[in-house]
Structure formats: C-alpha cells, structure tokens
Amino acid sequence: MAIQFARRMDTLKASDIREILKVTQRPEMISFAGGLPAPEFFPVEEMKHVATRTLSEGGRQALQYSTTEGHPPLRRWIAERMNTRMGAAVTPERILITSGSQQGLDLIGKILLDEGDVVLCESPTYLGAVNAFQAYRPVFMEVPTDDHGMVIEELEKRLAENRRVKLIYVIPDFQNPSGRTWSLERREQFMELVRRWQIPVIEDNPYGDLRFEGEALPALKALDRDGLVVMLGTFSKIFCPGMRVAWLAAESPIFEKVVLVKQGSDLHTSTLGQMQLATYLEMYNLEDNIAQIRNAYRQRRDVMVAAMEQEFPPEVTFTRPQGGMFLWVELPAHINTRTVLQRCLERNVAFVPGGSFFPNGGKENFFRLNYSTMPEDRIREGIARIGAVLREALAESASPDLAAASQ
Amino acid sequence: MAIQFARRMDTLKASDIREILKVTQRPEMISFAGGLPAPEFFPVEEMKHVATRTLSEGGRQALQYSTTEGHPPLRRWIAERMNTRMGAAVTPERILITSGSQQGLDLIGKILLDEGDVVLCESPTYLGAVNAFQAYRPVFMEVPTDDHGMVIEELEKRLAENRRVKLIYVIPDFQNPSGRTWSLERREQFMELVRRWQIPVIEDNPYGDLRFEGEALPALKALDRDGLVVMLGTFSKIFCPGMRVAWLAAESPIFEKVVLVKQGSDLHTSTLGQMQLATYLEMYNLEDNIAQIRNAYRQRRDVMVAAMEQEFPPEVTFTRPQGGMFLWVELPAHINTRTVLQRCLERNVAFVPGGSFFPNGGKENFFRLNYSTMPEDRIREGIARIGAVLREALAESASPDLAAASQ
C-alpha cells in the first residue's frame, strides 16, 4: 500500500535551476546559471562587530521567541526607507518580516488561491514564484510583455475573460528573467486596470535598488490607493541572502491574513537574524554597501554585453538591462536552448534555458544569463564559449542534412 | 468589491494563546500561559565566541544562499545524536533542517493533506499543529487518551471507520498540553496498528530531552520499520528558540517530497543560523546546557505541584509530568475555564484555557499551566491566586443562586 500524497504533489516538481546548479558547482565551470549575489561584497568583518554588539545589548531577547510580525526597529527602518526612496506611504505596522521573499510568495498564495483560481503573470516570469503558487493548484495565464512591461490590452482581455482571476504577479524593476523594467506609463495604465478590477497584485521587487543608470520609477505600491498591492522586498540582494530576512508591505485586510498564515507556517523569522540586521543598519551605512554592489554589477553587465555584441551571431538578440542581475537571450524559434545548454556544459559554461520561465511551457528558444557572480575575465571567456556553440547550432540548423542528423 | 480570499481563510483564526500572551506581557503579571524556555539558560556569552568564529572561518559561505536540505555538519550531528540517544537508525541524508518545528508541521500538512482528508490526533492535542494543518482543510478526529497515551481501541475504531485518514499526529513524550508520556506497551501497540494501516505519523518531539526522572522510552521512529514515522526535533527547548532551527527526520519518499515543498516555501533555513549552531556544537557541550535546563525545570515543576496540592480544592485534578514544560488541570465538567481565566487576569495571573487544545471544541473544563518560565516564588504566589479563584468558582457553582447570577 503506497502512501497517498496530496493532489498538489502531482504537479510539483524539482526546479530545473536546482538541477543545473548541482552541475555548475565544479570550480572549472563558468556559471551564468544561478542568481547568487557576489559574496566578495558581504560585510563579513562588520558582521562580527554586529553579532557581538547584538548579543551584548539584547542577547536574551535575541535568542528568545518573538512576535510573528517581526522586530519593531527593523520594521520601522524598512517603512521609512520605502517612503523616502519609493514614494510609498507605508507604516511600520503594515510591514511583515518574512523568511526570504520566497516565503512572501508562499504566504500570499496561501491566503488567496483555491484550486482552479487564475494567476496572471508576465510571460516570461520568475519560476520561484510559480513553484510557490503551484502548491495551491491555480491556473497560470501568461500575459505577453514587451520592452515597456506587461502589454495592457492583453492584460485587459484576460481580466475580462476570466472570472476567477485572484492574483496578478509582476516584477516591474529589472525583471527576472528578462532584465526589463516597466515604463512609467505602463505602470499607471496597469494600476488603472487593477483599480477597476480590484484584483490583488504582488509587486516583487528584489532588484529595485540595483539600478545602474536612468531614473528610478515609482513603485506600483506608491501608485496604489486601494490597498491592493503587496510589495515584496528583501535584504538578499543588497546585503546578503544567507540570513533569510525579507519583508512584505501590505494593507488591511490582506496584512492581517498574511500574519495569520505566517504564524501557522513558522511562527516568526529568526529573532537573532532580525536583530543583527537592525544592529548593522544602526552601526553602518547600508547605502555604501549597495553603491559598491551596484558599481560592480554595472561593470560586469558592461563586460557581458560588450562580449555578447562581439561573440554572438546577429540572429541572436538580447536585452540590455538598466539594473538587476540578469539578461535574457532570444534565439530563432527553431533552436532549443536545452540542447544548446548540453553543448555548453561540455565546454564548462552554464546558463538557465528559458523554458522554465514560461509556466505553460512551449517556448524553448530563450535563455537567461546572470552577470553578478563571475569576475570580468571569466565573463569574457564564458561568453566566447557560448558564442561558439551558438554559431555551430545556427550553422547546423541552416544546413538541412545536419539538422536532420541531429534530430 | 471585496477581495476574495481562499476558502481556507474562512476557518483559520488567530490563536487564543497569542491573544492571551499579549495581555500577559505586563511585568506585574504572573504568567503560566506561554511556552517560553527560561532565558536565563541561553548561552549568550558563548554565542559571542560562536558568532565570531563562524564568521572568521566561513563568513562568505555563512552569508550566502545554501541548499534546501541544510548544513551538512549540522545534519550529521543530529543524525548521530538521534541514533545514540533514541536508538533510531537515521542517516544525515534523511535529515531536513527546518525553520522551527512549526515549519515541519506545515510542510507535512502540505505534502499529505487534501481538503476533507482525516487527521487523527490525541485529545487534547497541540494547537500549533492544528493551526498548521488547518490551512489544508482536513477533518480532525480526536482519539481519546489516558495516562498511558492514545487509547488503542479507539484509534483502531477510527482507522477502520474512515477511509480518508492521511496522517496521525502525536506527541508521545511530555505532551503539550497534558504533560503525559506514552508507555512502552502503548508505543508498540500503536506502531503495530500504523504498520497494518500504513498511515504516515508525525512524532512531534520537542521535549524528549527534558526528562526529569524515570527511564527514556524508545521513540516511535525507532520502532518504525516501514518509513512511516516523521520525527520532528528542535533546538528551541534545549538551546534557544530565537534562531528558528529545527529538523525533521523522514524516509523516502516522504523526505524528497518535503524537501520539494520546503524549496517553494522559503528556499532554505538561515545559513548563518545553521552554521552558528554547528559551531556551538563543536566548541561547547550542549549536554551540559540541557542538564542545567532539566534541573531548573524539575525544581519548578516540584514547586508548582507542591503548591497545587496545597492550594487547589480536591475536586480539581491534575497531571504530574515526568518532564517537559506543561501540566494539565481538570475541573468539574460544569466549570468553564475561560470564565476562571477572566477572574485570574484581574488578579494578575494567567494560564491557557483548555478549550483550544480540542480541535473539535466542546470541552471547556481544562486548563494548561507552564512551569518553565517563572521563578519559584512567583510560581507559589501565582498558584495561590489561582487556587483562591478556583475555590470561589466551585463554591458559587455549588450554590444555585450564585450560579444563576453569574450566567
């Protein structure tokens, strides 16, 4: 007699990225596959002082249970920064500290989604969000995107045609995987539709602070007057991810519901982690650290884009992100990037094939490159190797005999 | 147009305990309500050395993303200790580090429960587990318990009558809330039934190491030959809860499914927290710390039981736990302990009314007392105050006029 698992387990499967990352841990591998922040900017020495001070000043509190909502000074700092930098108007009482933004995605899925409900998302979208929502068995409907963001007419069509839309999931700044940023006009049009239809929105914003050039645009949360936008922010990309401290800003009644399910999911996020972070923010200037990360990633993006312009065949197009950690490559429709990846792995260079970023599948001619982790010389070398594989693949596909032979 | 939440939100509600704990935070309050470990035994000074060493030896790793399964040295330590102390035969590869045992409960609910499935549990049972499972909309069926554990005939009857039993949830050691421990015979009979019916079991074991007297009994996990028992363990009660580091030991295929949903729920537990714990276990002897906690709790239990024997009226009965943090009080059936609590709060003493520990409700003449947090003189004083209220309540209920007046 076999164990009967819940129906949700039929569709859940291990993330492709996770499998690829296992292969890419060999030191000779040049990996553009992961989404890891560059560890050379982690404030390791500072954290020693921070840890000692946190334990000296409030050790017993730091090691004890605490409230589900989170450490009040940390919630205050987050609300203040969101208000000054993004023009939001959030109060500390509406900030929930989460165990990474991944948890924020899970919690929002949990409060909103019944089986068969519709989640609208960008096409492509972040596959970690798809994994989180999947547990609640929704139907994903992809909304086409262009260089300015979600295509509004397409969004409107789907809203009008589907009565069970419960959630719209978007990443307007330096999207994962595409690297694209929504224009101001698109943000305003989007919020107008949201207001008309009164559908809750997750604005996932892990990369917003990593802008290399151009002007910051208002967050959807700052344009929201109906309490529909839940904004997810995180310390993972501007500080370090290993502490799993992130946050969620939401209004009533969404906020109270999320707190309730967070309580049942893990009681609260590490008290020690939260207090260490609050101490760090008191002792040091996080903005200096962010500036350093931003500069390094800008240079790495420049190196990668320059190398791609030189090494990639002209049939291959790609985005030039103004910030964040990823860019997105499009090949002619008949080339499958999973096959390209196999050849690249043989040459010790890796990326993530684009197929996983389309929840309904069917698009295999894209791939995602990460530029935050590798040093500049390895970026040049890795792009050259991928370029060689791409030229081969295109040449073969242009020659009918070879194409047939490779099938 | 109101936001449409998922159906599961109809039944989820804030925990009673949480509401009571808010009231009990005033310093003049003598609280037996919470389940907090005594903070005076947290190794605050040691943790300073631990934090510095962890960051010196592996700072970049400690602040980076890590695997969903957890930090390998920590998983090895846990497996080894389970095998030597509990006679289990687990391998490190089957240990998953979780963000508190609360997360373990949520993850197991997630992989097993569809709406309408049956969860069997002790009556009374831990309300945090009910909160976690509730999100997946099961039906709870309470199995009567006596001083030796779950009543086997009653369990068998429910297994035979219900086709949709997907999970049995139990706390065989120093149960929360009752303080009771299952006999060896009961454990063996239970595992025989489990083997026959092939139903997955959660053995929640947060208090097993806090045994004050008597001999340790084998864990259900150690008696399991079919890979059906998932054991939850935690550092919260033997070290400190603020770091939210716990674990789950499960066999294939349950283990792989839990890892999968953990990935979607929060990627992984804090790398820094896990590595600090591993460093602590390397630098210090956790067993010394546990011995200290055990001694203090034993004394506090002794003081509380002695005071209860002196102060409580004879109609009131209670358990005398051999370990753990709680004892369980039973009043005559017509006395409602929520009313008793109101009067106790007026005298600045608090406990948790027993009603919340019965998932199907209907039993209001019990309450739970915690003896781990308060110093001995406050335990004596608090019990005296509760005793006075109980005598009043019993006297009133014996006098028909007063009973009518109080309705």
Contacts between the chains, C-beta under 8 A, distances in Angstrom:
chain1	res1	chain2	res2	distance
A	1	B	198	4.4
A	3	B	112	8.0
A	3	B	198	7.2
A	3	B	200	5.9
A	3	B	228	7.6
A	3	B	253	6.9
A	3	B	254	6.8
A	4	B	112	7.7
A	4	B	166	6.2
A	5	B	111	5.7
A	5	B	112	6.2
A	5	B	257	6.2
A	6	B	110	7.0
A	6	B	111	6.1
A	6	B	112	5.6
A	6	B	113	5.5
A	6	B	114	4.9
A	6	B	117	7.7
A	6	B	136	7.1
A	6	B	166	7.9
A	7	B	114	5.4
A	8	B	110	7.3
A	8	B	114	7.9
A	9	B	111	5.9
A	9	B	257	5.8
A	9	B	260	7.8
A	12	B	260	5.7
A	12	B	261	6.9
A	12	B	264	7.2
A	13	B	260	7.5
A	14	B	260	6.1
A	14	B	263	7.6
A	15	B	263	6.7
A	18	B	68	7.9
A	18	B	263	7.0
A	36	B	64	6.6
A	36	B	65	6.0
A	37	B	64	7.7
A	39	B	60	4.1
A	39	B	61	7.9
A	39	B	63	7.1
A	39	B	64	5.4
A	40	B	60	7.7
A	42	B	59	6.8
A	42	B	60	5.6
A	42	B	63	4.3
A	42	B	64	7.3
A	44	B	55	5.5
A	44	B	59	3.4
A	44	B	60	6.3
A	44	B	63	6.9
A	45	B	55	8.0
A	47	B	55	5.4
A	47	B	59	6.9
A	47	B	63	7.1
A	48	B	51	7.0
A	48	B	52	5.2
A	48	B	55	5.0
A	48	B	56	7.3
A	51	B	48	7.0
A	51	B	51	3.4
A	51	B	52	6.8
A	51	B	55	7.0
A	52	B	48	5.2
A	52	B	51	6.8
A	52	B	52	6.8
A	55	B	44	5.6
A	55	B	45	8.0
A	55	B	47	5.5
A	55	B	48	5.0
A	55	B	51	6.9
A	56	B	48	7.3
A	59	B	42	6.8
A	59	B	44	3.4
A	59	B	47	6.9
A	60	B	39	4.1
A	60	B	40	7.7
A	60	B	42	5.6
A	60	B	44	6.3
A	61	B	39	7.9
A	61	B	242	7.8
A	62	B	242	5.7
A	63	B	39	7.1
A	63	B	42	4.3
A	63	B	44	6.9
A	63	B	47	7.1
A	63	B	240	3.8
A	63	B	241	7.5
A	63	B	242	4.2
A	63	B	243	7.0
A	64	B	36	6.6
A	64	B	37	7.7
A	64	B	39	5.4
A	64	B	42	7.3
A	64	B	240	7.0
A	64	B	241	6.5
A	64	B	242	5.1
A	65	B	36	6.0
A	65	B	236	7.9
A	65	B	241	4.9
A	65	B	242	6.6
A	66	B	242	6.7
A	68	B	18	7.9
A	99	B	99	5.6
A	99	B	244	7.8
A	99	B	266	4.5
A	99	B	269	7.8
A	99	B	270	7.7
A	100	B	266	5.2
A	100	B	267	5.6
A	102	B	264	7.3
A	102	B	265	7.0
A	102	B	266	5.2
A	102	B	267	4.8
A	103	B	265	6.5
A	103	B	266	4.4
A	106	B	264	6.3
A	106	B	265	4.8
A	106	B	266	7.1
A	110	B	6	7.0
A	110	B	8	7.3
A	110	B	135	6.2
A	111	B	5	5.7
A	111	B	6	6.1
A	111	B	9	5.9
A	112	B	3	8.0
A	112	B	4	7.7
A	112	B	5	6.2
A	112	B	6	5.6
A	113	B	6	5.5
A	114	B	6	4.9
A	114	B	7	5.4
A	114	B	8	7.9
A	117	B	6	7.7
A	128	B	264	7.8
A	128	B	267	7.8
A	131	B	263	6.8
A	131	B	264	4.3
A	132	B	264	4.8
A	132	B	265	7.3
A	134	B	264	6.9
A	135	B	110	6.2
A	135	B	261	6.4
A	135	B	264	5.8
A	135	B	265	7.9
A	136	B	6	7.1
A	166	B	4	6.2
A	166	B	6	7.9
A	198	B	1	4.4
A	198	B	3	7.2
A	200	B	3	5.9
A	228	B	3	7.6
A	236	B	65	7.9
A	240	B	63	3.8
A	240	B	64	7.0
A	241	B	63	7.5
A	241	B	64	6.5
A	241	B	65	4.9
A	242	B	61	7.8
A	242	B	62	5.8
A	242	B	63	4.2
A	242	B	64	5.1
A	242	B	65	6.5
A	242	B	66	6.7
A	242	B	270	6.7
A	242	B	271	3.6
A	242	B	272	5.2
A	243	B	63	7.0
A	243	B	270	5.5
A	243	B	271	7.6
A	243	B	272	5.2
A	243	B	273	7.7
A	244	B	99	7.8
A	244	B	266	6.6
A	244	B	267	7.4
A	244	B	268	7.3
A	244	B	269	7.0
A	244	B	270	4.7
A	244	B	271	7.9
A	253	B	3	6.9
A	254	B	3	6.8
A	257	B	5	6.2
A	257	B	9	5.8
A	260	B	9	7.9
A	260	B	12	5.6
A	260	B	13	7.5
A	260	B	14	6.1
A	261	B	12	6.9
A	261	B	135	6.4
A	263	B	14	7.6
A	263	B	15	6.7
A	263	B	18	7.0
A	263	B	131	6.8
A	264	B	12	7.2
A	264	B	102	7.3
A	264	B	106	6.3
A	264	B	128	7.7
A	264	B	131	4.2
A	264	B	132	4.8
A	264	B	134	6.9
A	264	B	135	5.9
A	265	B	102	7.0
A	265	B	103	6.5
A	265	B	106	4.8
A	265	B	132	7.3
A	265	B	135	8.0
A	265	B	265	7.1
A	266	B	99	4.5
A	266	B	100	5.2
A	266	B	102	5.3
A	266	B	103	4.4
A	266	B	106	7.1
A	266	B	244	6.6
A	266	B	266	7.4
A	267	B	100	5.6
A	267	B	102	4.8
A	267	B	128	7.8
A	267	B	244	7.4
A	268	B	244	7.3
A	269	B	99	7.8
A	269	B	244	7.0
A	270	B	99	7.7
A	270	B	242	6.7
A	270	B	243	5.5
A	270	B	244	4.7
A	270	B	270	5.4
A	270	B	273	5.5
A	271	B	242	3.6
A	271	B	243	7.6
A	271	B	244	7.9
A	272	B	242	5.2
A	272	B	243	5.3
A	272	B	273	6.8
A	273	B	243	7.7
A	273	B	270	5.6
A	273	B	272	6.8
A	273	B	273	6.4
